[in-house]
Amino acid sequence: MLDLRAEIEALEPELTAAIGAVLRSGRFILGPEVESFEREVARYLGVAHAIALNSGTDALTIALRALGVGPGDEVVTTSFSFFASAEAIGQVGAVPVFVDIEPRSFNLDPDSVAAHLSPRTRAILPVHLFGHPADMRALRSLAEEHGLPLLEDAAQAFGAEYDGEKVGTFGDAAAFSFYPSKNLGAYGDGGLLVTSREDVAKTARILRNHGASGRYEHDRLGYNSRLDEIQAAILRLKLPHLDEWNAARRHIAEEYRELLATLDLFTPDELAPARHVYHQFTLRIGGGRRDAVREKLSAEGIASVVYYPVPLHRMPLYRGLDLALPEAERASREVLSLPIWPTLDSPRIQRVASTLRAALG
Ligand SMILES: Cc1ncc(COP(=O)(O)O)c(C=O)c1O
């Protein structure tokens, strides 16, 4: 699904030099690389504050805490995402209220959100799934109308835009993940919380460092959630390449779309004014054929993955919920993601497409 060798080979001399410099500096946690990365990434995204953390999951959890979400509160979110989006809500003692998706973008459906707001709702948490921005115009106006904070889960969408602005700048706060497979990936775990709210940034910095507002001044329970200097140095090196890598992903998506245009399946849409960054290139194959197609691809040595085969409201943890979310359930039955990474070349794209054509019969 993903081959990082070409990327690593191309950057190897710079990576080795940057990691060596950190080793020689003797500063491994919360040092100059993290500070510089936070400044550079905030400038890139167009936000006032960037706080580098251990993971995207921690970024969501800490953002929820900093936004004042806690036990007994409800957070409205999508049922079609990676588990971490809901897990963070549970970690702060709040309850995820799962709602359905808009089928073309796989993202939170604003009408469904509006129908599930209650007096206990304390935040709205959209996910920019697969690199396609959620409908931020509708979601932001809904959040404003009801006086609710908006927290963007932008783990899969670094560099994606909506109406000419980067995702992560629309909400009260946003969470990014630097898991190695992400569009901007570390070579280990990492995450980022961004916000333009001074109060949220201040609390997040305290929470990431054991709830300490000064040396040995712990005034609340926090976390050990700091990005390390080596990962920050790696991310600083990779950030200037990100636009070029995202452009390459868009080009690959275009090539796939042209090659697959006549097949009996749906290729991913880009709904204006969203600018997709194709963290995944996710098809829909209907009529109960998806799993057989996947097996045929696999028999020919072509990787593909089902993200996500079970919608969140059907997870064992949420067994008690008796929800019918038809679009999230249909997506789980139909989706299939094809290999995509910035250096995936045309011959390989063509081989994936022709194998898929044969698999569909
Ligand atoms: C949508 C989404 N949210 C949150 C996360 C959590 O990020 P991390 O793995 O860095 O904790 C991920 C990815 O792994 C994700 O895909």
The ligand as a Tripos MOL2 file, in Angstrom:
@<TRIPOS>MOLECULE
LIG
   16    16     1     0     0
SMALL
NO_CHARGES

@<TRIPOS>ATOM
      1 C1         -8.7550    9.8740   11.4490 C.3       1 LIG1
      2 C2         -7.6730    9.6060   12.4490 C.ar      1 LIG1
      3 N1         -7.7450   10.1690   13.6630 N.ar      1 LIG1
      4 C3         -6.8040    9.9810   14.5880 C.ar      1 LIG1
      5 C4         -5.7050    9.1910   14.3390 C.ar      1 LIG1
      6 C5         -4.7180    8.9680   15.4250 C.3       1 LIG1
      7 O1         -3.4240    9.3590   15.1100 O.3       1 LIG1
      8 P1         -2.1730    8.6290   15.8060 P.3       1 LIG1
      9 O2         -2.0090    7.2980   15.1770 O.co2     1 LIG1
     10 O3         -1.0280    9.5540   15.5150 O.co2     1 LIG1
     11 O4         -2.4510    8.5590   17.2610 O.co2     1 LIG1
     12 C6         -5.5790    8.5860   13.0740 C.ar      1 LIG1
     13 C7         -4.4630    7.7530   12.6910 C.2       1 LIG1
     14 O5         -3.8090    6.9720   13.0040 O.2       1 LIG1
     15 C8         -6.5840    8.7780   12.1110 C.ar      1 LIG1
     16 O6         -6.5230    8.2030   10.9200 O.3       1 LIG1
@<TRIPOS>BOND
     1     1     2 1
     2     2     3 ar
     3     2    15 ar
     4     3     4 ar
     5     4     5 ar
     6     5     6 1
     7     5    12 ar
     8     6     7 1
     9     7     8 1
    10     8     9 2
    11     8    10 1
    12     8    11 1
    13    12    13 1
    14    12    15 ar
    15    13    14 2
    16    15    16 1
@<TRIPOS>SUBSTRUCTURE
     1 LIG1         1 GROUP 0 **** ****
